[in-house]
C-alpha cells in the first residue's frame, strides 16, 4: 500500500481492482514475482492473466508478465459500463486512476495494441487516448505518441488528450488532482 498510496491510490481503489502483492505461498509460476505488485487482468467471468510491477526499486525491468501470456487490454470489464465516452490509457495503473472518472482500459505498451481491439470501441461518441508524453527521451523515441498514432488511425471518434511533457495520467492526478484530469478530458463541458 505504501507504493500505491505514493502514487495517489487509496485502499478502496486498489481493492476494487484487486491489486495486491505476490505472497510467498503463490502459484509456482509466479515465484519470481514474490513481493511485486500483482495487477490482475479481469474479464467478465474472472481473471484472464496477470502483470507484475517491481516496487522495491531494484534493478531490472519494472513490469513483467508470465511467459506465453497473450497481449490483451487491461480492465476490459470497464467496457461493460454504460457510457458515451471511454479512455484508452497507456498502462494498467493509469487505466485504474482514470477509471475513477470514466470507463478506462489500459494498453500495456505500444507493441501490445492489436488491430482487432478497434472493434471494442465502436459505438462510443468519444474515445479519449491518454498516452504517456515521453517527448524528450534521451533516445529520441516517444512510445506514448506511437501508441496514440496507432489508435488514432484505427479507432473511430478517437482523440488524443495531450498530457504535459514527461507526464502520464498518474502524474497528472498527483499534480492536479482528479478534477485537473477531469478538466483535461473535457468531461465538464
ZIMO-V687740 format. One line per field, one symbol per residue. ss: DSSP state (h for helix, s for strand, l for the rest). psi: psi as a letter, one per 20 degrees, with the letter a starting at -180 (. if undefined). burial: 1 if it has 16 or more other C-alpha atoms within 10 Angstrom, else 0. A space follows every 50 residues. Layout:
ss=???
psi=???
burial=???
//
This chain:
ss=lhhhhhllllhhhhhhlllssllllllhhhhhhlllsssssssllsssss ssslllllllllsslllllllllslhhhhhllllsssssslhhhhhhhll lllssssllhhhllhhhhhhhllllsssssllllllllllllhhhhhhhh hhhhlllsssllllllllhhhhhhhhhhhhhhhhhllll
psi=hggghhjjprgggghhjkpaqorhlrphijhijpirppnqnqrhkbpiaq qqppjijqqrqhqqqqqjpqprpqkhhhiippqiqqqoqoqghhhgghii hrpprpolqhiipqhihhhijpiqhpopomqqnjpjqhjirmhghggggg ghhhpqjqppopqqpjrrgghghghirhhgggghikii.
burial=00010001100011000011110000000100111111111110000011 11110000000000100000011111111000001111111111111110 11111111110010000000100001111111111000000111111110 110011011111100011111110000100110010000
//
